[in-house]
Structure formats: structure tokens, C-alpha cells
Amino acid sequence: MLKIRLQRIGRKNDPSFRAVLTDSKNSTKSGRFLEILGAYNPKAGQTKFQAERIKYWMGKGAKLSDTMHNFMVHEKVIEGKKINVLSKKSPTKKRKELKAKK
């Protein structure tokens, strides 16, 4: 199955990501992909995705990773609700709970 997901590139302590189309069996760090579909730089806050190509591959049956789904909803490329991508093992603590413990 084809998957559209983020692949980390960049140096240590300077993360940047590119959106790639890859087979779901390839690991994220393998470097094997079929097409580059965009880029995301969290430090600069820049996102640049090729919306038309992403829609094309979704039409061919490619699935989005949860994080890519959230980016596409935010960019209004697709409609829907965002998916919670936080760890299910350790739920986030709210600020009020943290202040109450102090």
C-alpha cells in the first residue's frame, strides 16, 4: 500500500522534513520513496506541499499518515477533523493539574 508521510532530513538539532510517497513497508529512514510531495520546516514554520499531486495519489489509493492528514486539513486540501497524534500511553497533563501539584 502506498503511503504519504513525512521523512526527516537535515542535521542534528536542526530538523526539517519532506513529504514523500512511499510503500508502507519501507521504513521512514530507509531513504526509498517514489516521489517528493512537499517540505516542512518546523523551525521556520514553513510548509510547502504540492496539493494537486497529493490529491492525485490519494485518488490512486495512497493513504495519508496521521500527521500528514492533520497538515492537509489545516491547509484545507481535504475536509475532516484532525486526528490526535499524541502518544496514547502517556496522556498529556493539563496546566491546571500541574499547578495544583506544586
Backbone bond lengths (Angstrom), bond angles and torsions (degrees), N, CA, C in turn:
res aa  C-N    CA-C-N  psi(-1)  N-CA   C-N-CA  omega(-1)  CA-C   N-CA-C  phi
1 M - - - 1.444 - - 1.529 108.69 -
2 L 1.309 115.68 138.14 1.462 120.48 178.17 1.512 110.27 -81.62
3 K 1.320 115.87 144.03 1.455 121.57 -177.20 1.526 108.85 -135.84
4 I 1.325 116.11 139.81 1.457 121.76 174.14 1.518 106.20 -105.71
5 R 1.336 116.63 117.72 1.458 120.30 -176.94 1.520 110.58 -148.78
6 L 1.327 115.09 172.32 1.456 120.90 179.96 1.517 110.18 -87.41
7 Q 1.324 115.91 142.00 1.458 122.06 175.76 1.526 106.75 -123.71
8 R 1.328 116.15 126.10 1.454 119.58 -177.88 1.519 110.62 -74.12
9 I 1.322 114.39 133.48 1.456 121.53 172.57 1.525 105.70 -132.58
10 G 1.289 117.62 174.49 1.451 119.51 178.71 1.516 111.29 101.33
11 R 1.318 114.96 173.10 1.451 120.96 -175.41 1.518 112.09 -86.69
12 K 1.296 114.23 174.67 1.459 121.49 176.21 1.530 108.81 -61.01
13 N 1.316 116.83 136.07 1.472 124.89 -178.91 1.529 113.39 62.66
14 D 1.294 118.19 13.41 1.460 122.04 175.80 1.527 108.47 -138.09
15 P 1.330 117.28 72.23 1.459 119.25 -173.19 1.519 112.65 -73.91
16 S 1.292 114.95 143.33 1.458 122.64 166.50 1.524 105.77 -149.34
17 F 1.296 115.60 154.74 1.456 120.75 -172.64 1.506 109.51 -131.12
18 R 1.342 115.44 153.78 1.449 119.84 169.55 1.522 108.24 -125.80
19 A 1.310 114.36 143.92 1.457 120.55 177.44 1.522 107.26 -85.55
20 V 1.327 115.89 125.04 1.458 120.29 -176.60 1.522 110.37 -128.20
21 L 1.312 114.79 153.95 1.460 122.60 171.77 1.521 106.00 -99.70
22 T 1.326 116.67 122.65 1.460 120.37 -176.74 1.522 109.27 -145.96
23 D 1.311 115.30 166.85 1.453 120.57 172.79 1.523 107.49 -73.78
24 S 1.301 117.98 141.09 1.463 120.70 -176.51 1.520 112.26 -65.69
25 K 1.328 117.87 -19.22 1.469 120.39 -179.60 1.526 112.42 -79.75
26 N 1.340 117.50 -19.36 1.464 120.57 176.81 1.519 109.40 -71.41
27 S 1.323 117.00 138.91 1.458 119.24 176.11 1.525 108.74 -72.77
28 T 1.311 115.94 161.08 1.460 119.67 -176.50 1.518 111.99 -68.90
29 K 1.314 117.40 -27.06 1.460 120.23 -178.12 1.528 113.25 -97.86
30 S 1.323 118.14 5.38 1.461 120.30 -177.39 1.523 112.15 -68.80
31 G 1.322 117.19 -29.12 1.457 120.22 -178.80 1.519 113.57 87.59
32 R 1.338 117.38 -1.19 1.467 120.63 179.81 1.527 109.51 -91.13
33 F 1.304 116.16 125.15 1.462 120.95 176.87 1.512 108.62 -153.50
34 L 1.316 116.41 163.86 1.457 121.66 -178.84 1.524 112.40 -94.30
35 E 1.341 115.99 -37.10 1.464 119.23 -176.09 1.523 109.53 -156.51
36 I 1.331 116.25 143.96 1.461 121.86 173.86 1.528 107.17 -90.11
37 L 1.338 116.21 126.98 1.463 120.82 -174.74 1.521 113.63 -113.53
38 G 1.322 118.09 2.84 1.455 119.45 178.40 1.505 111.62 159.06
39 A 1.339 115.24 -174.14 1.460 121.04 -178.22 1.524 109.47 -146.49
40 Y 1.339 115.06 154.96 1.462 122.32 178.03 1.518 108.23 -141.45
41 N 1.324 116.26 125.12 1.452 121.86 177.55 1.528 107.87 -117.73
42 P 1.349 118.69 103.19 1.459 120.24 -175.48 1.522 114.09 -68.58
43 K 1.326 118.41 -30.47 1.467 119.91 -179.26 1.521 111.32 -69.04
44 A 1.323 116.77 -41.20 1.458 120.76 178.75 1.526 111.77 -87.43
45 G 1.323 117.49 -13.22 1.460 121.43 -178.81 1.516 113.03 73.06
46 Q 1.320 117.36 25.48 1.460 121.22 -177.29 1.528 110.10 -98.57
47 T 1.320 115.23 134.06 1.462 120.99 171.80 1.519 107.36 -127.86
48 K 1.312 115.39 134.85 1.464 120.51 178.74 1.521 107.19 -143.31
49 F 1.333 115.74 104.77 1.454 121.08 -178.73 1.523 109.26 -120.11
50 Q 1.326 116.29 146.40 1.457 122.10 176.46 1.531 107.55 -89.18
51 A 1.325 115.27 89.99 1.459 121.58 -172.76 1.529 112.40 -59.63
52 E 1.313 117.09 -40.35 1.465 119.95 -178.26 1.526 111.67 -64.15
53 R 1.328 116.92 -42.21 1.469 120.28 179.30 1.523 110.77 -68.63
54 I 1.321 117.58 -36.64 1.469 120.61 178.79 1.531 109.64 -65.43
55 K 1.337 116.85 -43.21 1.467 119.99 177.21 1.531 111.11 -63.27
56 Y 1.335 115.83 -39.13 1.460 120.17 179.02 1.527 110.50 -60.24
57 W 1.327 117.20 -49.22 1.459 120.37 -178.19 1.521 112.19 -69.54
58 M 1.337 117.45 -31.53 1.465 119.40 175.02 1.531 109.82 -66.03
59 G 1.318 116.78 -35.46 1.460 121.13 175.74 1.522 112.33 -65.54
60 K 1.318 116.34 -27.96 1.471 121.53 178.06 1.525 112.27 -84.82
61 G 1.353 117.38 -2.31 1.455 120.00 175.92 1.516 115.52 109.55
62 A 1.326 118.82 4.87 1.468 120.98 178.77 1.523 109.54 -72.91
63 K 1.315 116.04 141.48 1.463 122.01 178.75 1.517 109.36 -101.92
64 L 1.342 116.34 148.12 1.459 121.82 176.27 1.523 109.53 -91.23
65 S 1.335 116.53 143.77 1.456 119.05 170.11 1.531 107.24 -70.59
66 D 1.331 117.31 165.91 1.463 120.21 -177.25 1.528 111.74 -60.82
67 T 1.324 117.02 -42.53 1.465 120.58 -179.61 1.520 111.03 -66.49
68 M 1.326 117.34 -41.94 1.460 120.15 177.81 1.528 110.70 -65.66
69 H 1.320 117.20 -36.36 1.467 121.07 176.08 1.530 109.74 -58.50
70 N 1.347 116.38 -44.82 1.462 120.13 -179.97 1.527 111.57 -64.61
71 F 1.331 117.66 -38.64 1.461 120.35 176.52 1.524 110.81 -63.62
72 M 1.316 117.66 -42.33 1.460 121.01 -177.89 1.534 111.05 -68.17
73 V 1.324 117.72 -35.79 1.469 120.58 175.61 1.524 109.52 -66.32
74 H 1.338 117.14 -42.81 1.466 121.69 179.77 1.526 111.31 -63.66
75 E 1.325 117.75 -39.49 1.464 122.63 -179.97 1.527 111.63 -80.91
76 K 1.337 117.33 -3.94 1.465 124.41 179.82 1.531 112.23 63.45
77 V 1.343 115.75 32.49 1.461 120.70 173.61 1.524 108.73 -79.10
78 I 1.336 116.62 -39.46 1.466 122.26 175.10 1.519 108.36 -125.31
79 E 1.318 115.87 162.04 1.456 120.86 177.91 1.517 109.14 -103.60
80 G 1.301 116.08 151.70 1.450 120.99 177.69 1.516 110.74 144.36
81 K 1.309 114.54 -177.74 1.457 120.64 178.55 1.510 109.54 -94.20
82 K 1.330 115.13 154.32 1.455 119.69 176.15 1.528 109.56 -73.65
83 I 1.316 115.62 154.35 1.458 122.84 -179.08 1.519 108.26 -103.60
84 N 1.328 117.07 137.50 1.457 121.13 177.24 1.526 108.60 -72.10
85 V 1.321 117.10 117.05 1.458 121.00 -178.16 1.521 112.38 -105.63
86 L 1.322 117.31 4.70 1.455 120.15 178.25 1.517 110.10 -72.33
87 S 1.299 116.14 158.05 1.451 121.99 -178.18 1.522 110.85 -61.39
88 K 1.312 116.46 135.73 1.456 120.55 178.36 1.525 111.13 -83.94
89 K 1.333 117.12 -16.09 1.456 121.09 -178.81 1.522 111.91 -73.69
90 S 1.320 117.21 -42.34 1.462 120.29 -179.19 1.521 109.10 -122.84
91 P 1.336 117.33 97.79 1.467 119.62 -179.34 1.527 110.91 -65.00
92 T 1.322 115.63 150.64 1.456 120.06 -178.85 1.517 109.98 -71.57
93 K 1.311 115.07 146.80 1.456 120.99 178.45 1.517 108.35 -97.49
94 K 1.304 115.35 138.18 1.448 119.49 179.98 1.519 109.54 -80.10
95 R 1.301 116.40 157.61 1.459 121.20 -177.00 1.518 111.97 -62.04
96 K 1.314 117.25 -35.75 1.460 120.18 179.72 1.521 110.84 -63.27
97 E 1.316 116.30 -39.79 1.459 119.55 179.17 1.519 111.16 -65.86
98 L 1.328 115.89 -37.37 1.456 119.83 179.23 1.528 111.35 -68.71
99 K 1.331 117.35 -39.14 1.469 120.69 178.55 1.523 110.75 -68.76
100 A 1.323 117.21 -34.69 1.458 120.77 -178.99 1.518 111.56 -66.71
101 K 1.330 116.07 -31.40 1.473 119.94 -179.45 1.519 111.39 -73.00
102 K 1.321 117.87 -26.77 1.483 120.81 -177.76 1.453 110.99 -76.60
